[in-house]
Amino acid sequence: MELIFATNNRHKLDEVQQILGTGFRLLTPADCGITEEIPEEEPTLEGNALQKARYIHQRTGKSCFADDTGLEVEALGGQPGVRSARYAGEPQDSEKNMALLLANLVGHPNRRAQFRTVIALILNGEEYLFEGIVRGTIRQQASGIGGFGYDPVFEPEGYNVTFAEMDPATKNAISHRGRATAQMVEFLNETATVSASDCS
């Protein structure tokens, strides 16, 4: 089963492919001749995911999906949220984003947070949304070299390591993106076969 994943983020692509397994083959926008930046200008995760999926679908006519993820920190009123990837401004810089987050949490005893992913799937022209959430806390400092984004400062509930210290299989089994993707896979397995997406 082939699907276009509306992302140019190689880390995200590899992670989702691992979660999907061998029953699915992901195509990128570049595989379909789309090399420009995909717009994400909406004020919510749901809006951004739908905007990206619709952008790809309008240009290819193929079944596709897109995700948007935000880190929502209680003490910061849910920030950085939809602005997570660009929290410290342009261009995107994970190290600067984490540094700003930790600086903004100085003096806050409440370090509870959650990662939330929304996936928008367009299957045979119909739109579907899936959500995955994982709760945890923000560490005082970064730890670990795996993962990407805020993974080095996020410790999920029930664990004493950060996402960046976990092996990929463990992280994917409990992560926000893993949970949203698992819902999408369950849905796909229960519905009709996706039409071919060879971008030809």
Backbone as ProteinMPNN parsed JSONL, in Angstrom:
{"seq_chain_A": "MELIFATNNRHKLDEVQQILGTGFRLLTPADCGITEEIPEEEPTLEGNALQKARYIHQRTGKSCFADDTGLEVEALGGQPGVRSARYAGEPQDSEKNMALLLANLVGHPNRRAQFRTVIALILNGEEYLFEGIVRGTIRQQASGIGGFGYDPVFEPEGYNVTFAEMDPATKNAISHRGRATAQMVEFLNETATVSASDCS", "coords_chain_A": {"N_chain_A": [[0.853, -1.189, 0.0], [0.655, 2.143, -0.965], [1.311, 5.462, 0.063], [1.322, 9.0, -0.021], [3.351, 10.951, 1.989], [3.096, 13.985, 3.384], [5.61, 15.559, 3.914], [8.835, 17.074, 4.305], [10.661, 16.408, 6.091], [13.167, 14.424, 6.96], [13.791, 12.922, 9.264], [11.276, 12.615, 10.454], [9.964, 11.248, 8.426], [11.396, 8.799, 8.33], [10.84, 7.84, 10.901], [8.036, 7.503, 10.889], [7.799, 5.633, 8.831], [9.011, 3.414, 10.036], [7.139, 2.916, 12.034], [4.868, 2.293, 10.524], [5.644, -0.026, 9.194], [6.311, -2.883, 7.01], [4.123, -3.191, 5.408], [3.333, -0.903, 4.204], [4.286, 1.64, 1.888], [5.962, 4.613, 1.827], [5.698, 7.581, -0.01], [7.352, 10.589, -0.881], [6.739, 14.165, -1.121], [8.662, 15.119, -2.935], [9.157, 12.845, -4.444], [7.024, 12.959, -6.064], [7.399, 15.129, -7.617], [7.081, 17.537, -6.287], [8.675, 20.074, -4.938], [8.727, 22.436, -3.568], [8.325, 24.373, -0.506], [5.918, 23.147, 1.738], [2.937, 24.678, 2.598], [2.105, 25.765, 5.92], [0.128, 27.372, 7.661], [-1.88, 27.693, 9.452], [-3.688, 28.297, 12.587], [-3.895, 26.145, 14.304], [-3.015, 22.721, 15.204], [-4.59, 20.808, 13.928], [-5.573, 22.298, 11.775], [-3.212, 22.925, 10.365], [-2.277, 20.344, 9.648], [-4.355, 19.479, 7.958], [-4.177, 21.473, 5.982], [-1.683, 20.95, 4.818], [-2.021, 18.318, 3.854], [-4.137, 18.694, 2.049], [-2.88, 20.366, 0.209], [-1.007, 18.682, -1.034], [-2.752, 16.728, -2.056], [-4.334, 18.196, -3.847], [-2.502, 18.715, -5.837], [-1.678, 16.258, -6.762], [-3.769, 14.421, -6.783], [-3.78, 12.074, -5.424], [-4.078, 9.623, -2.753], [-3.138, 10.647, 0.479], [-1.29, 11.786, 3.39], [-0.762, 14.001, 6.185], [1.019, 15.354, 8.981], [0.909, 17.254, 12.021], [2.65, 18.463, 14.785], [2.782, 19.386, 18.202], [4.418, 20.651, 21.098], [3.089, 20.974, 24.194], [3.104, 22.923, 26.957], [2.268, 23.076, 30.298], [2.826, 25.158, 32.238], [3.382, 27.247, 30.593], [1.078, 27.983, 29.431], [0.273, 26.249, 27.409], [2.003, 26.725, 25.359], [4.984, 25.787, 23.479], [3.245, 24.862, 21.494], [1.425, 25.04, 18.484], [3.416, 26.459, 17.328], [5.761, 25.14, 17.732], [7.939, 24.121, 16.127], [9.087, 26.439, 15.244], [9.668, 27.967, 17.417], [11.774, 29.54, 18.439], [12.053, 31.247, 16.37], [12.796, 31.951, 12.843], [15.543, 30.652, 10.854], [14.215, 27.273, 11.303], [15.385, 25.775, 14.274], [16.384, 23.369, 16.312], [18.022, 23.27, 18.611], [18.082, 25.939, 19.496], [15.367, 26.271, 19.956], [14.929, 24.487, 22.117], [16.626, 25.658, 24.02], [15.375, 28.143, 24.44], [12.916, 27.272, 25.442], [13.698, 26.015, 27.876], [14.772, 28.238, 29.169], [12.498, 29.812, 29.472], [11.142, 28.332, 31.317], [12.467, 28.539, 33.668], [12.379, 28.761, 37.135], [9.792, 27.85, 37.314], [7.913, 25.565, 39.042], [6.142, 23.697, 38.093], [6.445, 21.455, 35.633], [5.034, 20.009, 33.854], [3.988, 18.567, 30.746], [2.839, 17.931, 27.385], [3.136, 16.037, 24.394], [1.52, 16.423, 21.324], [0.116, 15.007, 18.482], [-1.453, 15.468, 15.384], [-2.875, 13.806, 12.717], [-3.781, 14.212, 9.391], [-5.583, 12.567, 7.046], [-6.15, 11.993, 3.648], [-8.084, 10.052, 1.901], [-8.902, 8.525, -0.98], [-10.207, 10.882, -1.677], [-11.697, 11.568, 0.589], [-11.664, 13.075, 3.86], [-9.934, 12.522, 6.943], [-9.255, 12.597, 10.459], [-6.75, 11.948, 12.949], [-5.581, 11.55, 16.279], [-2.844, 11.689, 18.527], [-1.532, 11.501, 21.814], [0.98, 12.046, 24.246], [1.895, 12.21, 27.587], [4.034, 13.954, 29.906], [7.055, 15.249, 31.386], [9.154, 18.213, 31.418], [12.569, 18.133, 31.308], [15.271, 19.491, 33.331], [17.544, 19.947, 31.896], [18.927, 19.136, 28.661], [19.171, 15.724, 27.524], [20.582, 12.909, 26.049], [20.972, 11.597, 22.689], [19.425, 10.712, 20.64], [16.463, 10.643, 18.48], [14.664, 13.685, 17.658], [14.019, 17.255, 17.419], [12.331, 18.327, 20.326], [12.951, 16.114, 21.797], [15.257, 15.544, 23.506], [14.662, 16.87, 25.911], [12.285, 15.994, 26.882], [10.602, 13.903, 29.059], [8.763, 11.069, 29.098], [5.736, 10.046, 30.825], [6.032, 7.534, 33.318], [8.542, 6.681, 32.71], [12.108, 6.985, 33.187], [13.828, 8.184, 31.497], [14.649, 10.33, 28.714], [12.937, 10.947, 25.564], [14.97, 11.092, 23.728], [16.843, 9.41, 24.756], [15.856, 6.922, 24.474], [15.545, 3.749, 22.724], [14.654, 3.563, 19.247], [12.431, 1.81, 18.74], [11.128, 1.523, 21.212], [10.413, 4.175, 21.766], [8.712, 4.72, 19.542], [6.611, 3.034, 20.113], [5.225, 4.232, 22.176], [4.975, 6.912, 21.643], [3.521, 10.123, 20.786], [3.288, 10.541, 17.996], [3.507, 7.904, 17.195], [1.186, 6.816, 18.336], [-0.88, 8.226, 17.033], [-0.34, 7.465, 14.414], [-0.721, 4.705, 14.589], [-3.476, 4.597, 14.973], [-4.307, 5.528, 12.475], [-3.306, 3.494, 10.801], [-4.799, 1.301, 11.696], [-7.317, 2.14, 10.889], [-6.917, 2.249, 8.072], [-6.451, -0.421, 7.528], [-8.935, -1.415, 7.901], [-10.488, -0.425, 5.93], [-11.273, 0.067, 2.447], [-8.871, -0.91, -0.052], [-6.196, 1.283, -0.651], [-6.07, 3.467, -3.415], [-3.724, 3.17, -6.085], [-0.668, 4.983, -5.829], [1.381, 6.079, -7.662], [2.391, 8.345, -8.707], [2.727, 8.801, -11.366]], "CA_chain_A": [[0.0, 0.0, 0.0], [1.464, 3.349, -1.08], [0.711, 6.724, 0.468], [2.222, 10.152, -0.001], [3.459, 11.598, 3.293], [3.359, 15.389, 3.077], [6.675, 16.115, 4.746], [10.21, 17.088, 3.807], [11.48, 16.139, 7.272], [13.665, 13.051, 6.821], [13.666, 12.244, 10.56], [9.87, 12.266, 10.626], [9.66, 10.229, 7.42], [11.965, 7.521, 8.769], [10.14, 7.401, 12.097], [6.702, 7.017, 10.524], [7.957, 4.397, 8.059], [9.259, 2.348, 11.011], [5.88, 2.626, 12.717], [3.955, 1.682, 9.567], [6.09, -1.379, 8.868], [6.539, -3.243, 5.605], [2.874, -3.238, 4.66], [3.095, 0.395, 3.581], [5.434, 2.316, 1.297], [5.733, 6.051, 1.831], [6.259, 8.444, -1.039], [7.514, 11.96, -0.431], [6.356, 15.147, -2.139], [9.707, 15.167, -3.965], [8.938, 11.702, -5.333], [5.914, 13.327, -6.949], [7.763, 16.356, -8.311], [6.75, 18.719, -5.489], [9.914, 20.384, -4.212], [8.593, 23.675, -2.808], [7.887, 24.243, 0.87], [4.483, 22.927, 1.88], [2.458, 25.706, 3.544], [1.462, 25.421, 7.194], [-0.128, 28.725, 8.129], [-3.083, 27.698, 10.273], [-3.423, 28.527, 14.009], [-4.047, 24.92, 15.089], [-2.379, 21.527, 14.655], [-5.546, 20.216, 13.001], [-5.604, 23.128, 10.574], [-1.963, 22.752, 9.624], [-2.235, 19.003, 9.065], [-5.278, 19.476, 6.831], [-3.663, 22.343, 4.926], [-0.593, 20.255, 4.124], [-2.561, 17.17, 3.118], [-4.903, 19.214, 0.911], [-1.919, 20.914, -0.759], [-0.48, 17.553, -1.802], [-3.837, 16.062, -2.777], [-4.747, 19.042, -4.962], [-1.491, 18.665, -6.886], [-1.427, 14.894, -7.242], [-4.986, 13.627, -6.859], [-3.512, 10.788, -4.794], [-4.284, 9.498, -1.314], [-1.956, 11.168, 1.165], [-1.527, 12.241, 4.758], [0.185, 14.96, 6.755], [0.863, 15.486, 10.423], [1.489, 18.408, 12.693], [2.914, 18.099, 16.176], [3.127, 20.475, 19.081], [4.734, 20.409, 22.502], [2.208, 21.862, 24.958], [3.641, 22.989, 28.31], [1.248, 23.641, 31.195], [3.235, 26.41, 32.869], [3.479, 28.28, 29.559], [-0.234, 28.155, 28.827], [0.149, 25.431, 26.208], [3.076, 27.008, 24.399], [4.976, 26.476, 22.187], [2.086, 24.443, 20.718], [1.498, 24.984, 17.029], [4.652, 27.138, 16.913], [6.88, 24.378, 18.305], [9.093, 24.001, 15.23], [9.674, 27.764, 15.01], [9.526, 28.652, 18.705], [12.833, 30.542, 18.567], [12.109, 32.028, 15.143], [13.308, 31.361, 11.612], [15.08, 29.351, 10.381], [13.983, 26.293, 12.362], [16.616, 25.367, 14.946], [15.964, 22.608, 17.495], [18.825, 23.652, 19.774], [17.594, 27.238, 19.959], [14.021, 26.061, 20.499], [15.061, 23.886, 23.452], [17.235, 26.651, 24.913], [14.343, 29.127, 24.781], [11.948, 26.593, 26.301], [14.27, 25.855, 29.212], [14.892, 29.574, 29.759], [11.165, 30.274, 29.847], [10.65, 27.525, 32.432], [13.26, 28.804, 34.872], [11.572, 29.214, 38.258], [8.472, 27.214, 37.299], [7.951, 24.219, 39.623], [5.308, 22.817, 37.263], [7.093, 21.195, 34.345], [4.218, 19.051, 33.113], [3.823, 18.896, 29.331], [2.417, 16.811, 26.544], [3.291, 16.094, 22.948], [0.28, 16.075, 20.642], [0.204, 14.904, 17.027], [-2.678, 15.3, 14.611], [-2.663, 13.344, 11.346], [-4.881, 14.39, 8.449], [-5.51, 11.603, 5.95], [-7.094, 12.126, 2.551], [-8.156, 8.721, 1.303], [-9.903, 8.517, -2.054], [-10.932, 12.149, -1.668], [-12.353, 11.83, 1.873], [-10.719, 13.541, 4.882], [-10.047, 11.906, 8.258], [-8.28, 13.095, 11.435], [-6.347, 11.043, 14.018], [-4.809, 12.294, 17.278], [-2.071, 10.933, 19.507], [-1.011, 12.335, 22.896], [1.778, 11.421, 25.296], [2.148, 13.189, 28.64], [5.322, 13.797, 30.573], [7.616, 16.449, 32.008], [10.319, 18.811, 30.78], [13.784, 18.038, 32.123], [15.993, 20.739, 33.588], [18.53, 20.1, 30.833], [18.831, 18.125, 27.608], [19.88, 14.473, 27.766], [20.375, 11.931, 24.991], [21.357, 12.033, 21.338], [18.501, 10.15, 19.655], [15.271, 11.414, 18.177], [14.838, 15.006, 17.057], [13.154, 18.264, 18.039], [12.417, 18.502, 21.776], [13.125, 14.801, 22.432], [16.233, 15.492, 24.602], [14.208, 17.489, 27.169], [10.973, 15.466, 27.239], [10.589, 12.6, 29.718], [7.373, 10.606, 29.134], [5.249, 9.458, 32.072], [6.329, 6.128, 33.51], [9.93, 6.4, 32.32], [13.097, 7.892, 33.787], [14.715, 8.614, 30.418], [13.995, 11.185, 27.721], [12.727, 10.332, 24.261], [16.259, 11.036, 23.034], [17.631, 8.327, 25.346], [15.183, 5.653, 24.186], [15.754, 3.173, 21.401], [13.532, 3.971, 18.395], [11.258, 0.938, 18.846], [10.43, 1.865, 22.452], [9.801, 5.49, 21.585], [7.618, 4.634, 18.583], [5.504, 2.292, 20.706], [4.486, 5.048, 23.144], [5.008, 8.332, 21.301], [2.367, 10.808, 20.228], [3.216, 10.242, 16.564], [3.243, 6.478, 17.096], [-0.212, 6.544, 18.671], [-1.722, 8.735, 15.953], [-0.103, 6.633, 13.233], [-1.352, 3.401, 14.825], [-4.908, 4.77, 14.705], [-4.479, 5.621, 11.027], [-3.072, 2.167, 10.228], [-5.971, 0.486, 12.018], [-8.385, 2.595, 9.999], [-6.609, 1.841, 6.705], [-6.605, -1.867, 7.417], [-10.361, -1.746, 7.966], [-11.191, 0.182, 4.803], [-10.904, -0.44, 1.129], [-7.477, -0.722, -0.455], [-5.892, 2.613, -1.171], [-5.751, 3.467, -4.833], [-2.283, 3.27, -6.347], [-0.129, 6.345, -5.792], [2.71, 5.976, -8.249], [2.77, 9.705, -9.121], [3.074, 8.806, -12.793]], "C_chain_A": [[0.887, 1.236, 0.0], [0.656, 4.577, -0.684], [1.754, 7.82, 0.352], [2.179, 10.756, 1.396], [3.924, 13.027, 3.047], [4.377, 15.993, 4.039], [7.99, 16.108, 3.985], [11.193, 16.823, 4.943], [11.899, 14.671, 7.245], [13.553, 12.272, 8.126], [12.233, 11.745, 10.757], [9.475, 11.147, 9.656], [10.151, 8.855, 7.869], [11.205, 6.962, 9.965], [8.771, 6.817, 11.745], [6.794, 5.734, 9.703], [8.216, 3.211, 8.981], [7.972, 1.942, 11.71], [4.923, 1.88, 11.783], [4.342, 0.242, 9.238], [6.116, -1.631, 7.373], [5.27, -3.287, 4.77], [2.547, -1.95, 3.927], [4.402, 0.931, 3.001], [5.112, 3.798, 1.21], [6.426, 6.708, 0.655], [6.346, 9.853, -0.469], [6.973, 12.916, -1.483], [7.383, 15.215, -3.268], [9.579, 14.011, -4.945], [7.882, 12.019, -6.392], [6.162, 14.658, -7.658], [7.424, 17.636, -7.58], [7.946, 19.041, -4.597], [9.818, 21.665, -3.39], [8.186, 23.38, -1.359], [6.373, 24.077, 0.918], [3.948, 23.913, 2.915], [1.856, 25.097, 4.804], [1.247, 26.727, 7.946], [-1.339, 28.824, 9.047], [-2.739, 27.845, 11.761], [-3.555, 27.293, 14.889], [-3.299, 23.772, 14.417], [-3.289, 20.878, 13.613], [-5.559, 20.975, 11.678], [-4.368, 22.959, 9.723], [-1.897, 21.394, 8.935], [-3.151, 18.933, 7.846], [-4.761, 20.325, 5.679], [-2.575, 21.63, 4.122], [-1.106, 19.083, 3.296], [-3.33, 17.647, 1.88], [-3.984, 19.751, -0.176], [-1.385, 19.805, -1.658], [-1.573, 16.904, -2.643], [-4.273, 16.876, -3.993], [-3.769, 18.974, -6.127], [-1.262, 17.279, -7.468], [-2.7, 14.091, -7.484], [-4.881, 12.29, -6.16], [-3.864, 10.804, -3.308], [-2.996, 9.886, -0.596], [-2.308, 11.493, 2.606], [-0.439, 13.207, 5.174], [-0.025, 14.988, 8.253], [1.372, 16.845, 10.872], [1.565, 18.067, 14.173], [3.275, 19.335, 16.983], [3.476, 19.974, 20.463], [3.952, 21.439, 23.306], [2.597, 21.801, 26.434], [2.664, 23.731, 29.213], [1.615, 25.028, 31.704], [3.324, 27.567, 31.879], [2.165, 28.447, 28.808], [-0.417, 27.374, 27.533], [1.166, 25.733, 25.129], [4.179, 25.945, 24.514], [3.875, 26.009, 21.233], [2.331, 24.393, 19.229], [2.76, 25.653, 16.496], [5.901, 26.371, 17.344], [8.119, 24.363, 17.411], [9.808, 25.328, 15.032], [9.608, 28.629, 16.274], [10.546, 29.777, 18.864], [12.999, 31.366, 17.294], [12.636, 31.243, 13.954], [14.818, 31.587, 11.509], [14.888, 28.391, 11.562], [15.311, 25.825, 12.945], [16.236, 24.694, 16.267], [16.724, 23.018, 18.745], [18.351, 24.98, 20.35], [16.197, 27.118, 20.561], [14.082, 25.503, 21.912], [15.636, 24.88, 24.448], [16.21, 27.683, 25.359], [13.313, 28.514, 25.718], [12.465, 26.479, 27.73], [14.413, 27.198, 29.917], [13.543, 30.08, 30.252], [10.572, 29.496, 31.014], [11.438, 27.728, 33.718], [12.341, 29.369, 35.961], [10.177, 28.624, 38.313], [8.567, 25.814, 37.91], [7.144, 23.214, 38.81], [5.965, 22.654, 35.897], [6.327, 20.155, 33.526], [3.995, 19.536, 31.675], [3.262, 17.691, 28.597], [2.795, 17.1, 25.099], [1.95, 15.686, 22.344], [0.492, 16.095, 19.141], [-1.188, 14.744, 16.441], [-2.288, 14.893, 13.195], [-3.933, 13.587, 10.549], [-4.647, 13.45, 7.271], [-6.565, 11.945, 4.908], [-7.04, 10.823, 1.771], [-9.284, 8.696, 0.284], [-10.816, 9.746, -1.993], [-11.634, 12.501, -0.378], [-11.302, 12.177, 2.935], [-11.003, 12.905, 6.239], [-8.945, 12.482, 9.153], [-8.02, 12.047, 12.51], [-5.44, 11.817, 14.966], [-4.082, 11.339, 18.219], [-1.457, 11.872, 20.528], [-0.149, 11.489, 23.814], [2.14, 12.511, 26.31], [3.476, 12.905, 29.316], [5.758, 15.092, 31.227], [8.826, 16.936, 31.206], [11.499, 18.749, 31.744], [14.406, 19.414, 32.332], [17.044, 21.017, 32.521], [18.401, 18.939, 29.854], [19.659, 16.9, 27.957], [19.537, 13.482, 26.656], [20.67, 12.497, 23.615], [20.416, 11.488, 20.257], [17.355, 11.094, 19.366], [15.582, 12.739, 17.506], [13.908, 15.98, 17.766], [13.405, 18.395, 19.533], [12.682, 17.187, 22.52], [14.131, 14.798, 23.585], [15.766, 16.108, 25.919], [12.863, 16.932, 27.628], [11.091, 14.058, 27.809], [9.138, 12.131, 29.824], [7.008, 9.979, 30.466], [5.581, 7.967, 32.127], [7.745, 5.732, 33.152], [10.864, 7.387, 33.016], [14.168, 8.276, 32.78], [13.932, 9.526, 29.479], [13.754, 10.391, 26.439], [14.062, 10.147, 23.535], [17.168, 9.944, 23.585], [17.027, 6.956, 25.069], [15.637, 5.083, 22.856], [14.515, 3.475, 20.574], [12.28, 3.12, 18.559], [10.444, 1.264, 20.09], [9.717, 3.196, 22.316], [8.575, 5.394, 20.672], [6.39, 3.941, 19.168], [4.641, 3.162, 21.615], [4.32, 6.498, 22.718], [3.68, 8.827, 20.751], [2.184, 10.473, 18.748], [2.915, 8.762, 16.347], [1.784, 6.154, 17.352], [-1.153, 7.032, 17.577], [-1.575, 7.87, 14.703], [-0.765, 5.27, 13.382], [-2.855, 3.479, 14.572], [-5.176, 4.816, 13.202], [-4.308, 4.251, 10.366], [-4.264, 1.254, 10.481], [-7.137, 0.838, 11.099], [-8.146, 2.109, 8.571], [-6.829, 0.346, 6.507], [-8.071, -2.299, 7.408], [-11.145, -1.216, 6.767], [-10.699, -0.408, 3.491], [-9.451, -0.122, 0.822], [-7.276, 0.657, -1.049], [-5.581, 2.525, -2.667], [-4.266, 3.703, -5.032], [-1.848, 4.728, -6.394], [1.283, 6.329, -6.367], [3.212, 7.3, -8.792], [3.143, 9.764, -10.592], [2.099, 9.677, -13.578]], "O_chain_A": [[1.765, 1.376, 0.851], [-0.514, 4.718, -1.041], [2.938, 7.587, 0.601], [1.104, 11.041, 1.924], [5.03, 13.246, 2.553], [4.039, 16.835, 4.872], [8.23, 15.252, 3.134], [12.402, 16.991, 4.782], [11.081, 13.782, 7.481], [13.25, 11.079, 8.102], [12.008, 10.608, 11.17], [8.747, 10.222, 10.019], [9.416, 7.871, 7.799], [10.953, 5.759, 10.041], [8.396, 5.758, 12.249], [5.961, 4.842, 9.857], [7.701, 2.119, 8.741], [7.74, 0.758, 11.952], [4.246, 0.943, 12.206], [3.476, -0.607, 9.029], [5.962, -0.709, 6.571], [5.339, -3.41, 3.547], [1.61, -1.898, 3.13], [5.48, 0.706, 3.55], [4.119, 4.195, 0.601], [7.589, 6.429, 0.362], [5.505, 10.257, 0.334], [6.769, 12.514, -2.628], [7.012, 15.353, -4.434], [9.856, 14.167, -6.135], [7.857, 11.421, -7.468], [5.242, 15.242, -8.231], [7.468, 18.714, -8.171], [8.191, 18.349, -3.609], [10.714, 21.96, -2.6], [7.756, 22.272, -1.037], [5.639, 24.781, 0.224], [4.477, 23.967, 4.024], [1.191, 24.062, 4.761], [2.075, 27.135, 8.761], [-1.775, 29.925, 9.381], [-1.612, 27.547, 12.158], [-3.349, 27.379, 16.099], [-2.986, 23.83, 13.228], [-2.83, 20.452, 12.553], [-5.556, 20.376, 10.602], [-4.458, 22.861, 8.5], [-1.505, 21.303, 7.772], [-2.765, 18.386, 6.813], [-4.893, 19.937, 4.518], [-2.555, 21.7, 2.893], [-0.67, 18.883, 2.162], [-3.192, 17.076, 0.798], [-4.279, 19.604, -1.362], [-1.316, 19.956, -2.877], [-1.35, 16.569, -3.806], [-4.55, 16.312, -5.052], [-4.164, 19.154, -7.279], [-0.707, 17.149, -8.559], [-2.705, 13.175, -8.306], [-5.778, 11.455, -6.276], [-3.939, 11.864, -2.687], [-1.902, 9.501, -1.009], [-3.477, 11.478, 2.992], [0.65, 13.235, 4.602], [-1.113, 14.684, 8.742], [2.162, 17.493, 10.185], [0.654, 17.457, 14.734], [3.986, 20.219, 16.505], [2.907, 18.994, 20.944], [4.133, 22.642, 23.119], [2.443, 20.767, 27.083], [2.28, 24.867, 28.933], [0.817, 25.961, 31.614], [3.339, 28.732, 32.278], [2.132, 28.979, 27.699], [-1.176, 27.79, 26.658], [1.19, 25.069, 24.093], [4.288, 25.278, 25.543], [3.594, 26.696, 20.25], [3.299, 23.795, 18.759], [3.134, 25.441, 15.342], [6.998, 26.927, 17.315], [9.231, 24.572, 17.895], [10.992, 25.355, 14.694], [9.508, 29.854, 16.204], [10.214, 30.849, 19.37], [13.976, 32.101, 17.153], [12.888, 30.041, 14.04], [15.328, 32.588, 12.012], [15.339, 28.662, 12.675], [16.247, 25.516, 12.209], [15.82, 25.358, 17.217], [16.14, 23.105, 19.825], [18.233, 25.122, 21.567], [15.879, 27.779, 21.55], [13.38, 25.978, 22.804], [15.188, 24.942, 25.593], [16.178, 28.059, 26.53], [12.882, 29.155, 26.677], [11.756, 26.808, 28.681], [14.199, 27.291, 31.126], [13.449, 30.698, 31.312], [9.607, 29.945, 31.633], [11.103, 27.145, 34.75], [11.617, 30.337, 35.731], [9.445, 28.874, 39.27], [9.242, 24.953, 37.347], [7.429, 22.017, 38.837], [6.03, 23.596, 35.108], [6.879, 19.51, 32.635], [3.837, 20.73, 31.419], [3.219, 16.581, 29.127], [2.777, 18.244, 24.646], [1.322, 14.728, 22.794], [0.987, 17.078, 18.588], [-2.001, 13.972, 16.948], [-1.471, 15.553, 12.553], [-5.027, 13.216, 10.976], [-3.628, 13.54, 6.586], [-7.73, 12.16, 5.24], [-6.067, 10.538, 1.072], [-10.458, 8.828, 0.628], [-12.021, 9.66, -2.226], [-12.128, 13.62, -0.239], [-10.192, 11.645, 2.916], [-12.159, 12.763, 6.64], [-7.855, 12.81, 8.685], [-8.936, 11.343, 12.937], [-4.631, 12.637, 14.532], [-4.629, 10.323, 18.647], [-0.92, 12.92, 20.168], [-0.497, 10.351, 24.127], [2.621, 13.584, 25.947], [3.977, 11.781, 29.303], [4.929, 15.931, 31.58], [9.43, 16.192, 30.434], [11.424, 19.257, 32.863], [14.11, 20.366, 31.611], [17.395, 22.17, 32.268], [17.837, 17.895, 30.18], [20.706, 17.003, 28.596], [18.367, 13.242, 26.359], [20.626, 13.708, 23.4], [20.602, 11.782, 19.077], [17.273, 12.19, 19.919], [16.623, 12.9, 16.869], [13.107, 15.582, 18.611], [14.547, 18.555, 19.965], [12.638, 17.157, 23.75], [13.893, 14.106, 24.575], [16.405, 15.896, 26.95], [12.348, 17.354, 28.663], [11.6, 13.145, 27.158], [8.356, 12.728, 30.563], [7.871, 9.44, 31.16], [5.438, 7.239, 31.145], [8.111, 4.564, 33.278], [10.455, 8.487, 33.388], [15.28, 8.647, 33.155], [12.701, 9.495, 29.454], [14.299, 9.303, 26.257], [14.257, 9.166, 22.818], [18.16, 9.588, 22.949], [17.632, 5.936, 25.4], [16.062, 5.82, 21.966], [13.429, 3.63, 21.132], [11.17, 3.652, 18.522], [9.214, 1.281, 20.041], [8.556, 3.332, 22.703], [7.517, 5.931, 20.998], [5.261, 4.226, 18.768], [3.46, 2.874, 21.809], [3.591, 7.247, 23.369], [2.836, 8.046, 20.312], [1.08, 10.164, 18.301], [2.167, 8.399, 15.439], [1.203, 5.313, 16.666], [-2.113, 6.344, 17.228], [-2.555, 7.579, 14.018], [-1.311, 4.735, 12.417], [-3.445, 2.548, 14.024], [-6.14, 4.226, 12.714], [-5.076, 3.89, 9.474], [-4.692, 0.52, 9.59], [-7.845, -0.036, 10.6], [-9.069, 1.612, 7.926], [-7.322, -0.097, 5.47], [-8.406, -3.398, 6.967], [-12.326, -1.524, 6.607], [-9.821, -1.27, 3.46], [-8.878, 0.82, 1.369], [-8.084, 1.134, -1.845], [-4.901, 1.601, -3.114], [-3.628, 4.372, -4.22], [-2.552, 5.59, -6.92], [2.259, 6.539, -5.646], [4.336, 7.38, -9.286], [3.817, 10.703, -11.016], [2.229, 9.805, -14.796]]}, "name": "protein", "num_of_chains": 1, "seq": "MELIFATNNRHKLDEVQQILGTGFRLLTPADCGITEEIPEEEPTLEGNALQKARYIHQRTGKSCFADDTGLEVEALGGQPGVRSARYAGEPQDSEKNMALLLANLVGHPNRRAQFRTVIALILNGEEYLFEGIVRGTIRQQASGIGGFGYDPVFEPEGYNVTFAEMDPATKNAISHRGRATAQMVEFLNETATVSASDCS"}
